[in-house]
Amino acid sequence: MKKNMLCLLLCGSMIASAPLAAMAETTTNEQNKETATEETKTEEVKAEELTPAEKTEEVKAEELTPAEKTEEVKMEELTPAEETKKGIEVIESVYLPSFEGFKSAEVINSEIKKSADAGLLEVTEAAKTNSETQPGATYSFYARYSVNEGDKIISVPVQYSNFTGGAHGMTNVISYTALKDGEKLLTVDDLFVEGKDYKKAVKDIVKAEIAKEKDLYFENAAETVDKNDFNFYLKKDTVVVYYSLYEIAPYAAGIRYFEISVEDLKDYLKPEMYEAIKGIEETSKVTLNGENVEEEIKFEHGLIAIRPAAEVLGYEVGWSAETGVTFNGEAVDIKDEKQVNVEDRIYIDPTFFDNGENIAVTVTNDGVQFFKK
């Protein structure tokens, strides 16, 4: 609001008469009323120009306390990403396959993406829900995969891992198996001859394996196996049956896998499925985005040769007398890394290449998987 100042001029006398003061006060009040009336009209015109939504927001703004107004300003300063996280950082490290060249490729790609999107959404929603109770926390969602492929069939287990607070994260494996000339994903029933009790045959083998290492499992693991269905994927000459975390064993025991030879299931498998599984290629010890790179990247005793690995991953490797190894002209510090020199070739831990941006590395009992975006 404008402030009005009344200036009293004293003309030739130090004391103004009471009537003159009253007159001046009356004049001033009338001027103030006129000014107020003009401002009120102006405000009314502005109000008439507001849309209904703006009027509603104006009322809300008037109702806010000073603290709430300050908070409102802070929220306006947030970027969309910051507004979504609201104090919880979400780390996303998702590497998914993109198949092509065979009929069922798009079906597999689509189903994998659907699962990954659902998993990531679960983590981001949890971050929004818990932002006030866990400010500054870090949540994460990871996806990694392997490919078991033959001329007729392909089987892709994908590992999804998330952390949304608590003592530890959770990992789930979903497998996607299809005939290459098919139009849908295969269920376990599709592998076996109808009418034969293949489930009993599979579960008997699983229970026999559990009995060999009872200490790893819950006391009721065998009963759970009898009661529950099982997950599966395929690899060379093998049907791999697996159970989720906590399903038959404690968290520390991990996801439990049981590899069953197709020869042990030959009487139950459909002949064409038996042949298709036999035709799957051997699993490579070293892969890049699911492709075999074992010939290019040497893997020995848990370590890999740094130069060929770097070159396969797209780096230009050099050497400087001052700085040592260079990638794309920049010095690479490996002095603190576990390394072995064999025949003038430096071997290093594969996880050295995991940069958290566009390259991820997973070391398994069978070898090492590289993923690059």
C-alpha positions as CSV (number, residue, x, y, z in Angstrom):
1,M,0.0,0.0,0.0
2,K,1.1,3.5,-0.7
3,K,2.0,5.6,2.3
4,N,0.6,9.2,2.5
5,M,2.5,11.9,4.3
6,L,0.8,15.0,5.5
7,C,3.1,18.1,5.6
8,L,1.9,20.9,7.8
9,L,3.3,24.3,6.9
10,L,3.6,26.8,9.7
11,C,3.1,30.3,8.3
12,G,4.4,33.1,10.6
13,S,3.3,31.4,13.8
14,M,4.8,28.7,16.0
15,I,1.4,27.5,17.2
16,A,-1.4,26.6,14.9
17,S,-5.0,27.3,16.1
18,A,-7.2,24.4,17.0
19,P,-9.7,25.1,14.2
20,L,-6.9,25.1,11.6
21,A,-5.6,21.8,12.9
22,A,-9.0,20.2,12.8
23,M,-9.5,21.5,9.3
24,A,-6.2,20.1,8.2
25,E,-7.0,16.7,9.8
26,T,-10.4,16.6,8.1
27,T,-8.8,17.4,4.7
28,T,-6.2,14.7,5.3
29,N,-8.7,12.0,6.1
30,E,-10.7,12.8,3.0
31,Q,-7.6,12.5,0.9
32,N,-6.7,9.2,2.6
33,K,-10.2,7.9,1.9
34,E,-10.0,9.0,-1.8
35,T,-6.6,7.3,-2.1
36,A,-7.8,4.1,-0.4
37,T,-10.8,4.1,-2.7
38,E,-8.7,4.4,-5.8
39,E,-6.4,1.5,-4.6
40,T,-9.3,-0.6,-3.7
41,K,-10.7,-0.2,-7.3
42,T,-7.3,-1.0,-8.7
43,E,-7.1,-4.2,-6.6
44,E,-10.6,-5.1,-7.6
45,V,-9.7,-4.8,-11.3
46,K,-6.6,-7.0,-10.7
47,A,-8.8,-9.6,-9.0
48,E,-11.3,-9.5,-11.9
49,E,-8.4,-10.3,-14.3
50,L,-7.3,-13.4,-12.3
51,T,-8.4,-16.8,-13.6
52,P,-10.4,-19.0,-11.1
53,A,-7.3,-21.1,-10.5
54,E,-5.2,-18.0,-9.8
55,K,-7.8,-16.7,-7.4
56,T,-7.7,-20.1,-5.6
57,E,-3.9,-19.9,-5.4
58,E,-4.1,-16.3,-4.1
59,V,-6.4,-17.4,-1.3
60,K,-4.0,-20.3,-0.4
61,A,-1.0,-18.0,-0.4
62,E,-2.8,-15.6,2.0
63,E,-3.5,-18.6,4.3
64,L,0.2,-19.7,4.5
65,T,2.3,-18.9,7.6
66,P,5.7,-17.2,7.1
67,A,7.4,-20.5,7.5
68,E,5.2,-22.2,4.9
69,K,5.8,-19.3,2.5
70,T,9.5,-19.8,2.9
71,E,9.1,-23.6,2.2
72,E,7.1,-22.7,-0.9
73,V,9.9,-20.6,-2.3
74,K,12.4,-23.5,-1.6
75,M,10.1,-26.0,-3.5
76,E,9.9,-23.6,-6.5
77,E,13.7,-23.6,-6.6
78,L,14.0,-27.4,-6.8
79,T,14.7,-29.0,-10.2
80,P,12.2,-31.8,-11.3
81,A,14.7,-34.5,-10.4
82,E,15.3,-33.0,-6.9
83,E,11.5,-32.7,-6.4
84,T,11.0,-36.4,-7.3
85,K,13.8,-37.6,-4.9
86,K,12.8,-35.2,-2.1
87,G,15.9,-35.9,-0.1
88,I,16.5,-39.6,-1.1
89,E,19.0,-40.3,-3.9
90,V,18.1,-43.1,-6.3
91,I,21.0,-44.8,-8.0
92,E,20.0,-46.5,-11.2
93,S,22.3,-49.0,-12.9
94,V,20.3,-50.9,-15.5
95,Y,21.8,-52.9,-18.3
96,L,19.4,-54.8,-20.5
97,P,19.8,-56.9,-23.7
98,S,18.4,-55.8,-27.0
99,F,17.9,-58.9,-29.2
100,E,17.2,-58.9,-32.9
101,G,17.4,-61.2,-35.9
102,F,15.0,-63.9,-34.7
103,K,11.2,-64.1,-34.4
104,S,10.8,-64.0,-30.6
105,A,13.4,-61.3,-30.0
106,E,10.9,-58.5,-29.6
107,V,8.8,-60.5,-27.2
108,I,11.9,-61.1,-25.0
109,N,13.0,-57.5,-25.2
110,S,9.5,-56.3,-24.3
111,E,9.0,-58.6,-21.3
112,I,12.5,-57.8,-19.8
113,K,11.9,-54.0,-20.2
114,K,8.5,-54.4,-18.5
115,S,10.0,-56.2,-15.5
116,A,12.8,-53.6,-15.2
117,D,10.4,-50.6,-15.4
118,A,8.3,-52.2,-12.7
119,G,11.3,-52.7,-10.5
120,L,12.6,-49.2,-10.9
121,L,9.2,-47.7,-10.3
122,E,9.0,-49.7,-7.0
123,V,12.2,-48.1,-5.8
124,T,11.4,-44.6,-6.9
125,E,7.9,-44.8,-5.2
126,A,9.6,-46.0,-2.0
127,A,11.9,-43.1,-2.2
128,K,9.0,-40.6,-2.4
129,T,7.1,-42.4,0.4
130,N,10.1,-42.5,2.8
131,S,11.6,-39.1,1.9
132,E,10.5,-37.5,5.2
133,T,11.5,-40.4,7.5
134,Q,14.8,-41.2,5.8
135,P,16.2,-37.8,4.5
136,G,19.6,-38.2,2.9
137,A,19.2,-41.9,2.3
138,T,20.4,-43.6,-0.9
139,Y,18.2,-46.2,-2.7
140,S,19.3,-48.2,-5.7
141,F,18.1,-50.4,-8.5
142,Y,20.4,-52.7,-10.6
143,A,19.8,-55.0,-13.5
144,R,22.3,-57.5,-15.0
145,Y,21.8,-60.5,-17.4
146,S,23.4,-63.4,-19.0
147,V,22.5,-65.1,-22.3
148,N,22.3,-68.9,-23.0
149,E,21.7,-69.4,-26.7
150,G,21.5,-72.1,-29.3
151,D,20.3,-72.4,-32.8
152,K,16.7,-73.1,-31.8
153,I,16.3,-71.7,-28.2
154,I,17.4,-68.8,-26.0
155,S,17.2,-68.5,-22.3
156,V,18.0,-65.2,-20.5
157,P,18.2,-65.0,-16.7
158,V,18.1,-61.4,-15.5
159,Q,19.1,-60.4,-12.0
160,Y,17.3,-57.4,-10.5
161,S,18.7,-56.0,-7.3
162,N,17.3,-53.1,-5.2
163,F,17.9,-51.4,-1.9
164,T,15.2,-49.3,-0.2
165,G,16.5,-49.1,3.3
166,G,16.9,-51.7,6.0
167,A,19.7,-54.1,6.8
168,H,20.3,-55.2,3.2
169,G,19.0,-55.1,-0.3
170,M,17.0,-57.7,-2.2
171,T,17.8,-59.6,-5.3
172,N,15.4,-61.4,-7.6
173,V,16.1,-63.4,-10.8
174,I,13.5,-63.6,-13.6
175,S,14.3,-65.8,-16.6
176,Y,13.0,-65.4,-20.1
177,T,13.1,-68.4,-22.3
178,A,11.7,-68.8,-25.9
179,L,12.1,-70.8,-29.0
180,K,13.7,-68.5,-31.5
181,D,11.0,-69.1,-34.1
182,G,8.3,-68.8,-31.5
183,E,5.9,-66.0,-30.6
184,K,5.8,-66.3,-26.8
185,L,7.9,-67.1,-23.7
186,L,8.0,-70.7,-22.7
187,T,6.7,-72.0,-19.4
188,V,8.2,-75.0,-17.6
189,D,5.2,-77.0,-18.8
190,D,6.2,-76.3,-22.4
191,L,9.4,-78.2,-21.9
192,F,7.9,-81.5,-20.8
193,V,5.7,-84.2,-22.2
194,E,2.1,-83.7,-21.1
195,G,0.8,-86.3,-18.6
196,K,4.3,-87.2,-17.2
197,D,5.0,-86.2,-13.6
198,Y,8.1,-84.2,-14.3
199,K,7.7,-82.0,-11.3
200,K,8.1,-84.9,-8.9
201,A,11.3,-86.0,-10.8
202,V,12.7,-82.5,-10.6
203,K,11.8,-82.0,-6.9
204,D,13.3,-85.4,-5.9
205,I,16.6,-84.3,-7.4
206,V,16.4,-80.9,-5.6
207,K,15.6,-82.5,-2.3
208,A,18.5,-85.0,-2.7
209,E,20.9,-82.0,-3.2
210,I,19.5,-80.2,-0.1
211,A,20.0,-83.4,2.0
212,K,23.8,-83.2,1.2
213,E,24.1,-79.7,2.7
214,K,21.4,-79.5,5.3
215,D,23.1,-76.8,7.3
216,L,22.6,-74.3,4.4
217,Y,18.8,-74.6,4.4
218,F,15.8,-74.1,6.6
219,E,14.6,-77.2,8.4
220,N,11.4,-77.2,6.3
221,A,13.2,-76.7,3.0
222,A,12.2,-80.1,1.6
223,E,8.6,-79.5,2.5
224,T,8.7,-76.1,0.8
225,V,10.1,-77.7,-2.3
226,D,7.3,-80.3,-2.4
227,K,4.7,-77.5,-1.9
228,N,6.0,-74.7,-4.2
229,D,6.5,-74.4,-7.9
230,F,10.1,-73.7,-9.1
231,N,11.7,-71.2,-11.4
232,F,14.0,-72.2,-14.2
233,Y,16.3,-71.2,-17.0
234,L,18.3,-73.3,-19.5
235,K,22.0,-73.6,-20.3
236,K,24.2,-76.1,-22.2
237,D,22.8,-79.6,-21.5
238,T,21.1,-78.3,-18.3
239,V,17.8,-77.3,-16.8
240,V,18.6,-74.9,-14.0
241,V,16.0,-74.8,-11.2
242,Y,16.2,-72.0,-8.6
243,Y,14.5,-70.7,-5.5
244,S,14.2,-67.1,-4.4
245,L,15.9,-65.5,-1.3
246,Y,14.4,-66.7,1.9
247,E,12.3,-69.3,0.1
248,I,14.2,-72.4,1.3
249,A,17.3,-70.9,2.9
250,P,18.5,-67.9,4.9
251,Y,19.4,-64.6,3.1
252,A,23.1,-65.4,3.6
253,A,22.8,-68.6,1.5
254,G,21.7,-66.5,-1.4
255,I,19.4,-67.6,-4.3
256,R,19.7,-71.4,-4.4
257,Y,20.4,-72.9,-7.9
258,F,20.2,-76.6,-8.8
259,E,21.7,-77.7,-12.1
260,I,20.0,-80.8,-13.5
261,S,21.4,-82.6,-16.5
262,V,19.0,-83.1,-19.4
263,E,20.1,-86.8,-19.4
264,D,18.4,-87.1,-15.9
265,L,15.2,-85.7,-17.4
266,K,15.3,-87.2,-20.8
267,D,12.3,-89.5,-20.1
268,Y,10.2,-86.4,-19.3
269,L,11.4,-83.7,-21.8
270,K,9.8,-83.3,-25.2
271,P,12.2,-84.7,-27.8
272,E,12.5,-81.4,-29.6
273,M,13.2,-79.6,-26.3
274,Y,15.8,-82.1,-25.3
275,E,17.6,-81.5,-28.6
276,A,17.2,-77.7,-28.4
277,I,18.8,-77.6,-24.9
278,K,21.6,-79.9,-26.0
279,G,22.2,-77.4,-28.8
280,I,22.8,-74.4,-26.5
281,E,26.4,-73.1,-26.6
282,E,28.8,-73.4,-23.7
283,T,28.7,-70.5,-21.3
284,S,31.6,-68.2,-21.9
285,K,33.9,-67.2,-19.0
286,V,34.1,-63.6,-20.3
287,T,31.2,-61.8,-21.9
288,L,30.4,-58.3,-23.1
289,N,26.7,-57.5,-23.2
290,G,26.1,-61.3,-23.3
291,E,28.5,-61.9,-26.2
292,N,31.5,-64.2,-25.9
293,V,34.8,-62.2,-25.7
294,E,36.8,-64.9,-24.0
295,E,39.3,-65.0,-26.9
296,E,39.9,-61.3,-26.7
297,I,40.0,-60.8,-23.0
298,K,42.3,-63.2,-21.1
299,F,40.9,-64.3,-17.7
300,E,43.2,-66.1,-15.3
301,H,42.8,-66.8,-11.6
302,G,40.1,-64.1,-11.2
303,L,42.1,-61.4,-13.0
304,I,42.1,-60.1,-16.6
305,A,44.7,-58.7,-18.8
306,I,44.3,-54.9,-18.7
307,R,45.3,-53.9,-22.2
308,P,43.0,-56.3,-24.2
309,A,40.1,-55.7,-21.8
310,A,40.5,-51.9,-22.2
311,E,40.6,-52.2,-25.9
312,V,37.5,-54.4,-26.1
313,L,35.7,-51.8,-23.9
314,G,36.6,-49.1,-26.4
315,Y,39.6,-47.4,-24.8
316,E,42.7,-46.5,-26.7
317,V,45.5,-47.8,-24.5
318,G,48.9,-46.1,-24.3
319,W,52.0,-45.7,-22.1
320,S,53.8,-42.7,-20.7
321,A,57.1,-42.8,-19.0
322,E,55.9,-40.2,-16.6
323,T,52.4,-41.4,-15.8
324,G,52.4,-45.1,-16.9
325,V,49.3,-46.6,-18.4
326,T,46.9,-44.2,-20.3
327,F,43.3,-44.6,-21.5
328,N,42.4,-42.3,-24.3
329,G,45.5,-40.2,-23.5
330,E,44.6,-39.8,-19.8
331,A,46.7,-41.3,-17.0
332,V,45.2,-44.3,-15.3
333,D,46.2,-45.0,-11.6
334,I,46.5,-48.7,-11.0
335,K,49.2,-48.6,-8.3
336,D,46.6,-49.4,-5.6
337,E,44.9,-52.2,-7.5
338,K,45.6,-55.9,-7.1
339,Q,47.8,-56.8,-10.1
340,V,50.0,-59.5,-11.4
341,N,52.6,-59.2,-14.2
342,V,52.7,-62.4,-16.4
343,E,55.0,-62.4,-19.4
344,D,55.1,-58.6,-19.5
345,R,51.3,-58.4,-19.4
346,I,49.5,-56.8,-16.5
347,Y,46.6,-58.6,-15.0
348,I,44.2,-56.8,-12.8
349,D,40.9,-57.2,-10.9
350,P,38.0,-57.0,-13.5
351,T,36.0,-54.6,-11.3
352,F,38.6,-51.9,-12.0
353,F,36.7,-51.1,-15.2
354,D,33.3,-50.6,-13.4
355,N,33.1,-46.8,-13.7
356,G,29.5,-46.4,-12.4
357,E,28.5,-44.6,-15.6
358,N,28.5,-46.6,-18.8
359,I,30.5,-49.7,-17.9
360,A,29.4,-52.3,-15.3
361,V,31.2,-55.5,-14.2
362,T,29.9,-58.6,-12.5
363,V,32.2,-61.3,-11.3
364,T,30.6,-64.8,-10.9
365,N,31.9,-68.2,-10.0
366,D,32.0,-69.0,-13.7
367,G,33.8,-65.9,-15.0
368,V,33.2,-62.2,-15.5
369,Q,30.5,-60.2,-17.3
370,F,31.1,-56.8,-18.8
371,F,28.2,-54.5,-19.6
372,K,28.6,-51.3,-21.7
373,K,26.0,-48.8,-22.7
